[in-house]
Amino acid sequence: MISNVKASSAAYLQQLNSQKKEGTAVRESKEMDKVESLKEQIQNGSYKVDIQKTAEAVAKDLI
């Protein structure tokens, strides 16, 4: 009976790891899409720096 619990526990953990990997792949894909989008905007000159957001981020980092 104990071995059955072990087996089901291992299967459950394997399922969780599989789900984590899929979530990571999606997140990495979205991040790469964002990077590619920013790269295109910079290359074609349409990227605009948000001075207010940049200043706030720098100020928060300094505090």
Beta strands, then each sheet from edge to edge (+ up, - down):
end
